[in-house]
Amino acid sequence: MKYRILLCVVIIWLLTLNSTVSGQSPVHEIAQKLQEIDSTMYRNPAGAKAALLHLAKLYPAAPDSSKGLIYLKLATALGMTNNLDSGIWATREAIRMFEKKSLEKTCSFRMLAILYRLKGDYVNAESAITASLQINDSLVHDAYQKVITLQEYGNLCVDIRQFQKGTGMYLKALDIASTSEYKDPVGISTAVKLRINLAEAYNANKNYSFAIRELIPSLRLLDSLKDEEGYLRSGISLANSYLESGDLKSCDSLLIALNVLAKKIGNDELKAYVLHLKASALAARKEFRASLPFHREAFEILEKNRSAFLIECMNAYLEAMNTTSDHAEALRVIHNPIVVDAFENEEPYEQLNFKMNAIRFLRTELTREALEEYYTDIIRLQKKVSEQEQKNSATELQAKYQFDKQQESEQLLIRENSLLKEKAEFKRLQLFLFIAIAMLVIIILSMNLRRVRQRALLQSNELKAQQQEIRFQKDRSEWMEREKSFRDQLVNQQKIVLTQAIADKDEMSRKLKELVTENKEQRRIELLDQLEKSKDKKLNIEVLLSQFNAVYPTFASQLLKKFPKLSQADVQFCTLVRMNLTTKEISILLNIEPRSIYIKKYRTMEKMGLGDNDDFEKVVFEIG
């Protein structure tokens, strides 16, 4: 906005100044060179600045009026390259060189007001523009210069948000420009631009219907003058008026035509503003997602050209991203170095808008201290702006921040209380756990100690048991030895008895034979009875086996358990063998022939599963 206003005013002023004072220049050569520099200044202000500095050095002895013109044009070039302090110095040099009554001095004060306004020094700007009007009204009396001075005064009032005063300045300038004296193309062009300035002031003051009323005829005049760039600029203002008044249909149709014209002219800045308006129209329809590509393209164009419109267009871009929650993209835009540089040179009004839009995305990114500083900066900017609505928005934002801060503090306090309770509960739990763990350790230690004691006791009992077992085994072995000895003695006694019985039988048999030989029948009968009685008494096998079973009660059962195929007669035979009786003795007891004993022994070994190489007596003696 700043550069656009500057260029419009400067070009108008240069055209007027050349037509008015070129014939009065004391040095025709300097005037001619100034005209050549004028023709290239708009396209190449840096080159014009260098040429003017060279021209000042080339004519050091030129009259003050000529030097004043060089310095005045140099101030214009410096202002166009944003060297505002140098431009103010050059303008003051020009004012010092021009005569008090001269038209050039009026123009110089107006140029000084423009440079101060661009710098943001509105107090000095108003003083300079007032001085220009006073010189013109009291000494020069040039109506055309008064028109463009009033126009600049109106621009200054709009910048400092004094819309009503600015509108009055534009209307006053428009009244002068609309007289019959200014019906030439320059006068018509000046009147059109005044109407456009007036419409912009109406727009800024939200009087959109008045703005539309001024812009529609202005577009027709610019079309008739074939001023395509002026038409495009005015069309942008009209589209903005339609948009703000809610006439989206008219806005869309006008933007289509303006987009074609912007591409034809090739002015990136105007093309970006058309895209910005298209995005704003979509946002007005709540189509925020669809508006983002247009916002993004406009931002990239303005960023590339480092345009003064960058912050203004970016505010709408941030509002759309806030609605669509594109926080990552918003943060990249906010932290863009070009945006940061542009923000520093922006007016308080736009700075405040930017900060109020940006805080929505920075609230979670900034630290508490940085956030406090950010809101303090918003309050500082709020004091610098004059628009009440913006002040109210900033106040509302600050109040919301304070409310959120208070809520956060309350929540923090609640959280701290909760943490204290949790901490106390945790300590109680710790104490409980400590006691539980201590009790568990004591129980485990007690159980381990008890287990150790039990183990020691068990080991002691086992040792005693082992000792008792050893003693028992020893006693048992001794008892078994004694028992075996006793049993063997019994068996031997039985054998002795049996042997004696057999001997007695043999003796009786012998005596019997002798008696038979002697033929003593009576004595033989007595001996036979005695033999039978002795046999029944001493050679009774049943009594013998009963006596053996009494000594070896488990012999028969163990024998059958080991050799289940044996019969009762076989067991009886094995018992007699175990009694260590001879074959003859066994044959006498069983009343069979001695050779039959060998047959019975063979059959018994077969039932027992023994072979010829096995020791039958050894097997029998191992049992029982």
C-alpha positions as CSV (number, residue, x, y, z in Angstrom):
1,M,0.0,0.0,0.0
2,K,2.8,2.4,0.9
3,Y,4.7,2.0,-2.4
4,R,1.5,2.2,-4.5
5,I,0.5,5.5,-2.9
6,L,4.0,6.8,-3.2
7,L,4.3,5.9,-6.9
8,C,0.9,7.4,-7.8
9,V,1.6,10.6,-6.0
10,V,5.2,11.0,-7.2
11,I,4.3,10.3,-10.9
12,I,1.4,12.8,-10.8
13,W,3.7,15.3,-9.1
14,L,6.5,14.8,-11.6
15,L,4.2,15.2,-14.6
16,T,2.8,18.4,-13.1
17,L,6.2,19.8,-12.1
18,N,7.7,19.2,-15.5
19,S,4.9,20.9,-17.3
20,T,5.0,23.8,-14.9
21,V,8.6,24.7,-14.1
22,S,10.7,23.3,-17.0
23,G,10.5,26.5,-18.8
24,Q,11.6,28.5,-15.8
25,S,14.8,26.4,-15.2
26,P,17.9,28.7,-15.3
27,V,20.0,25.9,-16.7
28,H,18.4,24.3,-19.7
29,E,20.9,21.5,-19.7
30,I,20.1,20.4,-16.2
31,A,16.4,20.5,-17.0
32,Q,16.9,18.3,-20.0
33,K,18.9,15.8,-18.1
34,L,16.3,15.7,-15.3
35,Q,13.7,14.9,-18.0
36,E,15.8,12.0,-19.2
37,I,16.1,10.7,-15.6
38,D,12.3,11.1,-15.1
39,S,11.6,8.8,-18.0
40,T,13.5,5.9,-16.3
41,M,12.9,6.6,-12.6
42,Y,9.7,4.5,-12.3
43,R,11.3,1.5,-14.0
44,N,14.7,1.8,-12.4
45,P,14.7,4.0,-9.3
46,A,18.2,2.8,-8.2
47,G,19.7,3.8,-11.6
48,A,17.9,7.2,-11.3
49,K,19.4,7.7,-7.9
50,A,22.9,7.1,-9.2
51,A,22.3,9.4,-12.2
52,L,21.1,12.2,-9.9
53,L,24.0,12.0,-7.6
54,H,26.3,12.1,-10.6
55,L,24.4,15.1,-11.9
56,A,24.8,17.0,-8.6
57,K,28.6,16.4,-8.7
58,L,28.7,17.4,-12.4
59,Y,27.2,20.9,-11.7
60,P,28.5,22.1,-8.3
61,A,28.1,25.8,-9.3
62,A,24.5,25.5,-10.6
63,P,21.9,27.9,-9.2
64,D,20.2,26.9,-6.0
65,S,16.9,26.4,-7.9
66,S,18.5,23.9,-10.2
67,K,20.3,22.2,-7.3
68,G,17.0,22.1,-5.4
69,L,15.3,20.3,-8.4
70,I,18.2,17.7,-8.4
71,Y,17.8,17.1,-4.6
72,L,14.0,17.0,-4.9
73,K,14.1,14.3,-7.6
74,L,16.9,12.5,-5.7
75,A,14.6,12.4,-2.6
76,T,11.9,10.8,-4.9
77,A,14.4,8.1,-6.0
78,L,15.5,7.5,-2.5
79,G,11.9,7.1,-1.3
80,M,11.2,4.6,-4.1
81,T,14.2,2.5,-3.0
82,N,13.1,2.7,0.7
83,N,16.0,4.9,1.8
84,L,13.7,7.1,3.8
85,D,16.1,8.9,6.1
86,S,18.4,9.8,3.1
87,G,15.3,10.9,1.2
88,I,14.3,13.2,4.1
89,W,17.8,14.7,4.2
90,A,17.6,15.4,0.4
91,T,14.2,16.9,0.6
92,R,15.3,19.3,3.4
93,E,18.2,20.3,1.3
94,A,15.8,21.1,-1.6
95,I,13.5,23.1,0.8
96,R,16.6,25.2,1.9
97,M,17.5,26.0,-1.7
98,F,14.1,27.0,-3.0
99,E,12.7,30.5,-2.5
100,K,9.9,30.9,0.0
101,K,7.3,31.8,-2.6
102,S,8.2,29.2,-5.1
103,L,6.0,26.4,-6.3
104,E,8.9,24.0,-5.9
105,K,9.0,24.7,-2.1
106,T,5.3,23.7,-1.9
107,C,6.2,20.4,-3.8
108,S,9.2,19.8,-1.5
109,F,7.2,20.1,1.7
110,R,4.6,17.6,0.2
111,M,7.5,15.2,-0.7
112,L,8.8,15.6,2.9
113,A,5.3,14.7,4.2
114,I,5.2,11.6,2.0
115,L,8.6,10.4,3.3
116,Y,7.7,11.0,6.9
117,R,4.4,9.1,6.4
118,L,6.2,6.2,4.8
119,K,8.6,6.1,7.8
120,G,5.7,6.2,10.2
121,D,6.5,9.6,11.7
122,Y,2.9,10.9,11.3
123,V,3.4,14.0,13.5
124,N,6.2,15.4,11.2
125,A,4.3,14.3,8.2
126,E,1.2,16.3,9.2
127,S,3.4,19.3,10.0
128,A,5.1,19.1,6.5
129,I,1.8,18.7,4.6
130,T,0.3,21.6,6.6
131,A,3.3,23.8,5.7
132,S,2.8,22.8,2.0
133,L,-0.8,23.9,2.1
134,Q,0.0,27.1,3.9
135,I,2.6,28.1,1.3
136,N,0.3,27.3,-1.5
137,D,-2.7,29.2,0.0
138,S,-0.8,32.3,1.1
139,L,1.8,32.7,-1.7
140,V,1.5,30.4,-4.7
141,H,-2.2,30.0,-5.2
142,D,-1.9,27.0,-7.5
143,A,-5.2,25.0,-7.5
144,Y,-3.7,21.9,-9.1
145,Q,-0.9,21.7,-6.4
146,K,-3.6,22.2,-3.8
147,V,-5.5,19.2,-5.2
148,I,-2.6,16.8,-5.0
149,T,-1.5,18.2,-1.6
150,L,-5.0,17.6,-0.2
151,Q,-4.9,14.2,-1.8
152,E,-1.7,13.5,0.2
153,Y,-3.2,14.9,3.3
154,G,-6.1,12.5,2.9
155,N,-3.7,9.6,2.4
156,L,-2.0,10.6,5.7
157,C,-5.4,10.7,7.5
158,V,-6.3,7.2,6.2
159,D,-3.0,5.8,7.4
160,I,-3.5,7.1,10.9
161,R,-7.1,5.7,10.8
162,Q,-8.7,9.2,10.8
163,F,-11.2,8.2,8.0
164,Q,-13.7,11.0,8.5
165,K,-11.0,13.6,8.2
166,G,-9.4,11.9,5.3
167,T,-12.7,11.6,3.5
168,G,-13.2,15.4,4.0
169,M,-9.7,16.1,2.4
170,Y,-10.5,13.9,-0.6
171,L,-13.9,15.5,-1.1
172,K,-12.4,19.0,-0.9
173,A,-9.7,18.0,-3.5
174,L,-12.4,16.4,-5.7
175,D,-14.4,19.6,-5.6
176,I,-11.5,21.6,-6.9
177,A,-10.5,19.0,-9.5
178,S,-14.1,18.8,-10.8
179,T,-14.3,22.4,-11.9
180,S,-14.4,23.2,-15.6
181,E,-10.8,24.5,-15.4
182,Y,-9.5,20.8,-15.1
183,K,-11.3,19.0,-17.9
184,D,-8.0,18.0,-19.7
185,P,-6.8,14.3,-19.5
186,V,-4.5,15.1,-16.6
187,G,-7.4,16.7,-14.7
188,I,-9.7,13.9,-15.5
189,S,-7.1,11.3,-14.4
190,T,-6.5,13.2,-11.2
191,A,-10.2,13.3,-10.4
192,V,-10.5,9.6,-11.1
193,K,-7.6,8.9,-8.7
194,L,-9.2,11.1,-6.1
195,R,-12.4,9.1,-6.4
196,I,-10.5,5.9,-6.0
197,N,-8.7,7.3,-2.9
198,L,-12.1,8.4,-1.6
199,A,-13.5,4.9,-2.2
200,E,-10.5,3.4,-0.3
201,A,-11.2,5.7,2.6
202,Y,-14.9,4.6,2.5
203,N,-13.8,1.0,2.5
204,A,-11.4,1.5,5.4
205,N,-14.3,3.2,7.3
206,K,-16.6,0.3,6.3
207,N,-18.9,2.6,4.2
208,Y,-18.9,0.0,1.4
209,S,-22.0,1.3,-0.4
210,F,-20.4,4.8,-0.7
211,A,-17.2,3.2,-2.0
212,I,-19.1,1.2,-4.7
213,R,-20.9,4.4,-5.7
214,E,-17.5,6.1,-6.3
215,L,-15.7,3.2,-7.9
216,I,-18.2,2.1,-10.6
217,P,-18.0,5.4,-12.6
218,S,-14.3,5.6,-11.9
219,L,-13.8,2.2,-13.7
220,R,-15.7,3.5,-16.7
221,L,-13.5,6.6,-16.9
222,L,-10.3,4.6,-16.6
223,D,-11.6,2.2,-19.3
224,S,-12.2,5.2,-21.6
225,L,-8.7,6.5,-20.8
226,K,-7.2,3.0,-21.7
227,D,-5.5,3.1,-18.3
228,E,-5.4,-0.7,-17.7
229,E,-3.3,-0.6,-14.6
230,G,-5.4,2.1,-13.0
231,Y,-8.5,0.0,-14.0
232,L,-7.0,-3.0,-12.3
233,R,-6.2,-1.1,-9.1
234,S,-9.6,0.4,-9.0
235,G,-11.2,-2.9,-9.8
236,I,-9.4,-4.5,-6.9
237,S,-10.9,-1.8,-4.6
238,L,-14.4,-2.4,-6.0
239,A,-14.1,-6.2,-5.7
240,N,-13.0,-5.6,-2.0
241,S,-16.1,-3.4,-1.5
242,Y,-18.4,-6.1,-3.0
243,L,-16.8,-8.7,-0.8
244,E,-17.1,-6.7,2.4
245,S,-20.7,-5.7,1.6
246,G,-21.6,-9.4,1.0
247,D,-22.3,-9.1,-2.8
248,L,-20.2,-12.2,-3.6
249,K,-21.8,-12.8,-7.0
250,S,-20.7,-9.3,-8.2
251,C,-17.3,-9.9,-6.6
252,D,-16.7,-13.2,-8.4
253,S,-17.7,-11.9,-11.8
254,L,-15.4,-8.8,-11.4
255,L,-12.5,-11.0,-10.2
256,I,-12.6,-13.1,-13.3
257,A,-12.1,-10.0,-15.4
258,L,-9.4,-8.6,-13.1
259,N,-7.5,-12.0,-13.2
260,V,-7.3,-11.9,-17.0
261,L,-6.2,-8.2,-16.9
262,A,-3.6,-8.9,-14.2
263,K,-2.0,-11.7,-16.3
264,K,-2.0,-9.4,-19.4
265,I,-0.3,-6.5,-17.5
266,G,2.2,-8.8,-15.8
267,N,2.2,-6.9,-12.5
268,D,2.9,-9.6,-9.9
269,E,1.8,-7.5,-6.9
270,L,-1.7,-6.8,-8.5
271,K,-2.0,-10.4,-9.5
272,A,-1.3,-11.5,-5.9
273,Y,-3.9,-9.1,-4.6
274,V,-6.5,-10.5,-7.1
275,L,-5.7,-14.1,-5.8
276,H,-6.0,-12.8,-2.2
277,L,-9.5,-11.4,-3.0
278,K,-10.5,-14.7,-4.7
279,A,-9.4,-16.6,-1.5
280,S,-11.3,-14.1,0.7
281,A,-14.4,-14.6,-1.4
282,L,-14.2,-18.4,-0.9
283,A,-13.6,-17.9,2.8
284,A,-16.7,-15.7,3.0
285,R,-18.6,-18.8,1.7
286,K,-17.0,-20.8,4.5
287,E,-15.0,-22.7,1.9
288,F,-11.7,-22.3,3.8
289,R,-10.0,-25.4,2.5
290,A,-10.7,-24.3,-1.1
291,S,-9.3,-20.8,-0.3
292,L,-5.9,-22.1,0.9
293,P,-4.3,-22.6,-2.6
294,F,-5.2,-19.0,-3.6
295,H,-3.8,-17.7,-0.4
296,R,-0.7,-19.7,-0.7
297,E,0.0,-18.6,-4.3
298,A,-0.6,-14.9,-3.4
299,F,1.7,-15.2,-0.4
300,E,4.5,-16.8,-2.5
301,I,4.3,-14.0,-5.1
302,L,4.3,-11.3,-2.4
303,E,7.2,-13.0,-0.5
304,K,9.2,-13.3,-3.7
305,N,8.8,-9.5,-4.4
306,R,9.1,-8.5,-0.7
307,S,5.8,-6.6,-1.2
308,A,4.4,-4.1,1.3
309,F,1.1,-6.0,0.9
310,L,2.7,-9.2,2.4
311,I,1.4,-8.7,6.0
312,E,-2.0,-7.6,5.0
313,C,-2.6,-10.6,2.7
314,M,-1.0,-13.0,5.2
315,N,-3.5,-12.0,7.9
316,A,-6.3,-13.5,5.9
317,Y,-4.1,-16.5,5.1
318,L,-3.6,-17.1,8.8
319,E,-7.3,-16.8,9.5
320,A,-8.1,-19.5,6.9
321,M,-5.4,-21.8,8.3
322,N,-6.7,-21.4,11.8
323,T,-10.1,-22.6,10.6
324,T,-8.6,-25.6,8.7
325,S,-6.2,-26.3,11.6
326,D,-3.1,-26.2,9.3
327,H,-0.9,-25.3,12.2
328,A,2.4,-26.6,10.7
329,E,2.0,-24.5,7.5
330,A,1.0,-21.4,9.6
331,L,4.1,-21.7,11.8
332,R,6.3,-21.9,8.7
333,V,4.7,-18.7,7.3
334,I,4.9,-16.8,10.7
335,H,8.6,-17.7,11.1
336,N,9.5,-16.8,7.5
337,P,12.5,-14.3,7.6
338,I,10.9,-12.1,5.0
339,V,7.7,-11.9,7.0
340,V,9.7,-11.0,10.1
341,D,11.5,-8.2,8.2
342,A,8.2,-6.9,6.6
343,F,6.5,-6.9,10.1
344,E,9.2,-4.5,11.5
345,N,8.4,-1.9,8.8
346,E,4.6,-2.3,8.9
347,E,2.1,0.1,10.5
348,P,0.9,-0.6,14.0
349,Y,-2.6,-1.4,12.7
350,E,-1.3,-4.3,10.5
351,Q,1.2,-5.3,13.2
352,L,-1.6,-5.7,15.7
353,N,-3.7,-7.7,13.2
354,F,-0.7,-10.0,12.5
355,K,0.0,-10.6,16.2
356,M,-3.6,-11.3,17.0
357,N,-3.8,-13.8,14.1
358,A,-0.4,-15.4,14.9
359,I,-1.0,-15.9,18.6
360,R,-3.6,-18.6,17.8
361,F,-0.8,-20.7,16.4
362,L,2.0,-19.6,18.8
363,R,0.0,-20.2,22.0
364,T,1.3,-23.8,22.4
365,E,4.7,-23.1,21.0
366,L,5.9,-20.2,23.2
367,T,7.1,-20.5,26.7
368,R,5.1,-18.8,29.5
369,E,7.5,-15.9,29.6
370,A,7.5,-15.4,25.8
371,L,3.7,-15.6,25.7
372,E,3.5,-13.0,28.4
373,E,5.8,-10.8,26.4
374,Y,3.8,-11.4,23.3
375,Y,0.6,-10.2,24.9
376,T,2.4,-7.2,26.4
377,D,3.4,-6.3,22.8
378,I,-0.3,-6.6,21.7
379,I,-1.3,-4.1,24.4
380,R,1.5,-1.8,23.3
381,L,0.3,-1.9,19.7
382,Q,-3.3,-1.5,20.9
383,K,-2.4,1.9,22.3
384,K,-1.0,3.0,19.0
385,V,-4.0,2.3,16.8
386,S,-7.1,4.5,16.7
387,E,-9.8,2.1,15.4
388,Q,-12.1,1.2,18.2
389,E,-13.0,-2.2,16.8
390,Q,-9.5,-3.3,16.6
391,K,-8.9,-2.0,20.1
392,N,-11.9,-4.0,21.3
393,S,-10.5,-7.2,19.6
394,A,-7.2,-6.7,21.2
395,T,-8.8,-6.1,24.6
396,E,-11.0,-9.2,24.1
397,L,-8.0,-11.2,23.2
398,Q,-6.1,-10.0,26.2
399,A,-9.1,-10.7,28.5
400,K,-9.3,-14.2,27.0
401,Y,-5.6,-14.7,27.7
402,Q,-6.0,-13.5,31.3
403,F,-9.0,-15.7,31.7
404,D,-7.1,-18.7,30.2
405,K,-4.1,-17.8,32.4
406,Q,-6.3,-17.6,35.5
407,Q,-8.0,-20.9,34.6
408,E,-4.5,-22.4,33.9
409,S,-3.4,-21.1,37.3
410,E,-6.5,-22.6,39.0
411,Q,-6.0,-25.9,37.2
412,L,-2.3,-25.8,38.2
413,L,-3.3,-25.2,41.8
414,I,-5.8,-28.0,41.6
415,R,-3.1,-30.2,40.0
416,E,-0.6,-29.2,42.7
417,N,-3.2,-30.1,45.4
418,S,-3.9,-33.3,43.7
419,L,-0.2,-34.0,43.4
420,L,0.2,-33.2,47.2
421,K,-2.6,-35.7,47.9
422,E,-1.1,-38.2,45.6
423,K,2.3,-37.6,47.2
424,A,0.8,-38.1,50.7
425,E,-1.0,-41.2,49.5
426,F,2.2,-42.4,47.9
427,K,4.0,-41.9,51.1
428,R,1.4,-43.8,53.0
429,L,1.5,-46.5,50.4
430,Q,5.3,-46.5,50.6
431,L,5.1,-46.9,54.4
432,F,2.5,-49.7,54.0
433,L,4.7,-51.4,51.4
434,F,7.7,-50.9,53.6
435,I,5.9,-52.5,56.6
436,A,4.5,-55.3,54.3
437,I,8.0,-55.9,52.9
438,A,9.6,-55.9,56.3
439,M,6.9,-58.3,57.6
440,L,7.4,-60.5,54.6
441,V,11.2,-60.5,55.1
442,I,10.7,-61.3,58.8
443,I,8.3,-64.1,57.8
444,I,10.7,-65.4,55.2
445,L,13.6,-65.3,57.6
446,S,11.5,-67.0,60.2
447,M,10.4,-69.6,57.8
448,N,14.0,-70.1,56.6
449,L,15.3,-70.3,60.2
450,R,12.5,-72.7,61.0
451,R,13.3,-74.7,57.9
452,V,17.0,-74.7,58.8
453,R,16.2,-75.8,62.3
454,Q,13.8,-78.5,60.9
455,R,16.4,-79.5,58.5
456,A,19.0,-79.7,61.2
457,L,16.6,-81.6,63.4
458,L,15.7,-83.9,60.5
459,Q,19.3,-84.5,59.7
460,S,19.9,-85.2,63.4
461,N,16.9,-87.6,63.5
462,E,18.1,-89.2,60.2
463,L,21.6,-89.5,61.7
464,K,20.1,-91.1,64.8
465,A,17.9,-93.3,62.7
466,Q,20.9,-94.3,60.6
467,Q,22.8,-95.1,63.7
468,Q,19.8,-97.0,65.1
469,E,19.5,-98.7,61.7
470,I,23.2,-99.6,61.8
471,R,22.8,-100.9,65.4
472,F,19.6,-102.7,64.3
473,Q,21.3,-104.2,61.3
474,K,24.2,-105.2,63.4
475,D,21.9,-106.7,66.1
476,R,19.9,-108.4,63.4
477,S,23.0,-109.8,61.8
478,E,24.1,-111.1,65.1
479,W,20.6,-112.4,65.8
480,M,20.4,-114.0,62.4
481,E,23.8,-115.5,62.9
482,R,22.7,-116.8,66.3
483,E,19.4,-117.9,64.8
484,K,21.1,-119.7,61.9
485,S,23.5,-121.3,64.3
486,F,20.6,-122.3,66.5
487,R,18.6,-123.6,63.5
488,D,21.7,-125.4,62.2
489,Q,22.1,-126.9,65.7
490,L,18.4,-128.0,65.6
491,V,18.8,-129.4,62.2
492,N,22.0,-131.2,63.3
493,Q,20.3,-132.5,66.3
494,Q,17.4,-133.7,64.1
495,K,20.0,-135.2,61.8
496,I,21.7,-136.9,64.8
497,V,18.4,-138.1,66.0
498,L,17.6,-139.3,62.5
499,T,21.0,-140.9,62.1
500,Q,20.6,-142.6,65.5
501,A,17.2,-143.8,64.4
502,I,18.5,-145.1,61.2
503,A,21.4,-146.8,63.1
504,D,18.9,-148.2,65.6
505,K,16.8,-149.5,62.7
506,D,19.9,-151.1,61.1
507,E,20.8,-152.6,64.5
508,M,17.3,-153.9,64.9
509,S,17.3,-155.2,61.3
510,R,20.6,-156.9,62.0
511,K,19.2,-158.5,65.2
512,L,16.1,-159.4,63.4
513,K,18.1,-161.3,60.8
514,E,20.0,-163.0,63.5
515,L,16.8,-164.1,65.2
516,V,15.5,-165.2,61.9
517,T,18.7,-167.2,61.5
518,E,18.3,-168.5,65.0
519,N,14.6,-169.1,64.3
520,K,13.4,-167.5,67.3
521,E,9.9,-166.4,66.1
522,Q,8.6,-164.9,69.2
523,R,11.6,-162.7,69.6
524,R,11.4,-161.6,66.0
525,I,7.8,-160.4,66.4
526,E,8.7,-158.4,69.5
527,L,11.6,-156.8,67.6
528,L,9.4,-156.1,64.6
529,D,6.9,-154.3,66.9
530,Q,9.7,-152.4,68.5
531,L,11.0,-151.4,65.1
532,E,7.7,-150.2,64.0
533,K,7.2,-148.2,67.1
534,S,10.7,-146.8,66.8
535,K,10.0,-146.0,63.2
536,D,6.8,-144.2,64.0
537,K,8.4,-142.4,66.8
538,K,11.7,-141.4,65.3
539,L,11.3,-141.7,61.5
540,N,8.0,-139.9,61.1
541,I,8.6,-137.5,58.2
542,E,5.6,-135.4,59.0
543,V,7.0,-134.7,62.4
544,L,10.4,-134.0,60.9
545,L,9.1,-131.5,58.4
546,S,7.0,-129.9,61.1
547,Q,10.0,-129.4,63.2
548,F,11.9,-127.9,60.2
549,N,9.1,-125.5,59.3
550,A,9.1,-124.3,62.9
551,V,12.8,-123.5,62.4
552,Y,12.5,-122.2,58.9
553,P,8.9,-121.0,58.5
554,T,9.4,-119.1,55.2
555,F,11.4,-121.7,53.4
556,A,8.5,-123.4,51.6
557,S,6.7,-120.1,50.6
558,Q,9.9,-118.5,49.3
559,L,10.7,-121.7,47.3
560,L,7.3,-121.7,45.7
561,K,7.5,-118.0,45.0
562,K,10.8,-118.4,43.2
563,F,9.9,-121.7,41.5
564,P,6.1,-121.8,41.2
565,K,6.0,-125.0,39.0
566,L,7.1,-127.2,42.0
567,S,4.6,-129.5,43.6
568,Q,4.1,-130.2,47.3
569,A,6.2,-133.4,47.0
570,D,8.9,-131.4,45.3
571,V,8.9,-128.9,48.1
572,Q,9.1,-131.8,50.6
573,F,12.1,-133.2,48.7
574,C,13.8,-129.8,48.6
575,T,13.2,-129.4,52.4
576,L,14.9,-132.8,53.0
577,V,17.9,-131.6,50.9
578,R,18.0,-128.4,52.9
579,M,18.2,-130.4,56.1
580,N,21.5,-131.6,54.6
581,L,20.4,-135.3,54.6
582,T,22.3,-137.9,52.5
583,T,20.7,-139.7,49.7
584,K,20.4,-142.8,51.8
585,E,18.7,-140.9,54.6
586,I,16.3,-139.3,52.2
587,S,15.5,-142.6,50.6
588,I,14.8,-144.2,54.0
589,L,12.5,-141.3,54.9
590,L,10.7,-141.4,51.6
591,N,10.8,-145.2,51.7
592,I,12.1,-145.4,48.1
593,E,15.2,-146.8,46.5
594,P,18.4,-144.6,46.6
595,R,18.6,-144.6,42.9
596,S,15.1,-143.1,42.7
597,I,16.4,-140.1,44.6
598,Y,18.6,-139.2,41.7
599,I,15.6,-139.4,39.3
600,K,13.5,-137.2,41.6
601,K,16.4,-134.7,41.9
602,Y,16.7,-134.5,38.1
603,R,12.9,-133.9,37.6
604,T,12.9,-131.2,40.4
605,M,15.8,-129.4,38.7
606,E,13.8,-129.4,35.4
607,K,10.8,-127.8,37.1
608,M,13.1,-125.3,38.7
609,G,14.7,-124.5,35.3
610,L,18.2,-125.6,36.3
611,G,20.7,-127.2,34.0
612,D,23.3,-129.9,34.4
613,N,25.9,-127.3,35.3
614,D,23.9,-125.7,38.1
615,D,24.5,-126.7,41.7
616,F,21.0,-127.9,43.0
617,E,22.1,-128.0,46.7
618,K,23.5,-124.5,46.5
619,V,20.3,-123.1,45.0
620,V,18.2,-124.8,47.8
621,F,20.5,-123.6,50.6
622,E,20.3,-120.0,49.4
623,I,16.5,-120.0,50.1
624,G,15.3,-119.4,53.6
